[in-house]
Amino acid sequence: MSNVNVSIAAIPAYCFINLLCHLYATSLLISADKERKVYDNRNPRDASPETLRRTLGPPTYETYTRAKAAHTNGNENLPLFAAAMLAGNFAHLDQRALNIAAAAIIVMRVLYSLSYITAKSRGQSYIRSLIWMGTMGIKFYVLIKASMVTAALRGVSIFNAYKRAFVATEFILQHEVSFTSNPNQPSLHPNPAMAAPLAPGLSPAETAFLCEMELVTVIPRQRLESIPLLG
């Protein structure tokens, strides 16, 4: 699963769950309509509720309508779910947390559909409503979290980010930097705790901006002499 973005893969999974509700409702009608007088694949939605009730019988008709309602509800909620997952990925939210949120919504969607189809009493229907509210809460949480992150990135002054990056780079070049025998393990000299004279340094939003826009490139000091620099 390390090569799969669960939050994105959950979108077609959500659609598949909705499709199962539709297929189940259709199978009930087809099995009851032996002579194919009601169900016509050329116009499957043409049958009136009275005709369906008469063909299926009251108990089966109620199950049929609940399965169709679960399918409709899933289609109504799919855009918000897809938007939440795409926004979470666009905002680079924590991937593990986003995957857990997506998996939780998928599990809750399965439970919601089952409870919708099998509910026989008003009390059982409240369980379905609680599950629905839980899924909506997760979707809104992801969307709000994504909006906060993207708002922070948009609030970064591009000029200020460039200025801070230049000051930090200039500071590094003006101080001695020594390397161990392994060039991949740099250490500052003479004071390993040395830090750029920024108070208190790049903000999280500025750091995210610089990384996202790929404005910073770290080059070992030993390579600077072999790189043609402007001026």
C-alpha positions, 0 to 999 in steps of 0.5 A, spaced: 500 500 500 506 504 500 505 505 492 498 507 493 495 514 495 489 511 499 485 518 499 485 518 492 483 511 491 478 511 496 474 516 491 472 510 486 471 505 492 466 510 494 463 510 487 463 502 487 459 502 494 454 506 491 453 502 485 452 496 489 446 499 492 443 500 485 445 493 483 442 490 489 435 494 488 435 492 480 436 485 482 430 485 487 426 488 481 429 483 476 428 477 480 420 479 482 419 481 474 419 474 471 416 476 465 419 483 464 413 487 464 415 492 469 423 492 468 425 494 461 433 496 460 431 501 455 428 505 460 429 502 467 426 508 471 419 508 467 415 504 472 411 508 477 411 507 484 404 503 484 407 498 479 413 497 483 409 496 489 404 491 486 410 487 482 415 487 488 410 486 494 410 491 500 416 488 504 420 487 498 418 494 495 420 498 502 427 494 501 428 496 494 426 504 495 431 504 501 436 501 497 435 506 491 435 512 496 442 509 499 444 509 492 441 516 491 444 519 497 451 516 496 451 520 489 449 526 493 455 526 497 460 524 492 462 531 490 463 533 497 467 527 499 472 527 492 473 535 493 475 533 501 480 528 498 483 532 492 483 539 497 487 535 502 492 532 497 493 539 494 494 542 501 499 537 502 496 535 508 499 529 512 498 523 508 497 518 513 492 522 517 488 523 510 489 516 508 486 514 515 480 519 514 479 516 507 479 509 510 474 511 515 469 515 511 469 508 506 468 504 512 462 508 515 459 509 508 459 501 508 455 501 514 451 507 512 448 503 506 447 497 510 443 500 515 439 504 510 437 498 506 436 493 513 433 498 517 426 496 519 424 501 525 425 508 526 430 507 532 434 503 527 434 509 522 437 514 527 443 509 527 444 511 520 443 518 521 449 518 526 453 515 521 452 520 516 453 526 521 460 522 522 462 522 515 460 529 514 464 531 520 470 528 517 469 531 510 468 538 513 474 537 517 479 535 511 476 541 507 477 546 513 484 544 514 486 544 507 483 551 507 487 553 513 494 551 510 492 554 503 490 560 506 497 560 510 501 559 503 497 565 499 499 569 505 506 569 504 509 575 501 513 572 495 518 578 496 519 577 503 520 569 502 526 571 497 529 576 501 529 571 507 532 565 503 537 570 500 539 572 507 540 565 509 544 563 503 549 569 504 550 567 511 551 560 510 556 562 505 560 567 509 561 562 515 566 556 514 562 549 513 566 543 514 564 536 512 566 529 515 569 524 511 562 523 508 560 529 504 552 527 506 553 528 513 555 536 513 557 539 520 557 547 522 564 549 524 566 552 529 559 552 532 554 546 530 549 550 534 550 556 529 544 559 526 542 564 521 541 571 524 533 571 523 528 572 528 526 566 529 528 564 522 523 562 516 516 561 518 512 554 517 508 558 511 515 561 508 518 554 509 512 551 505 512 556 500 520 555 498 519 548 498 513 548 494 516 553 489 523 549 489 526 556 490 532 553 495 538 549 492 543 546 498 550 546 495 556 543 498 561 548 499 566 544 496 562 544 489 562 552 489 569 553 486 567 549 480 560 552 479 560 558 474 557 564 478 554 570 476 558 576 477 
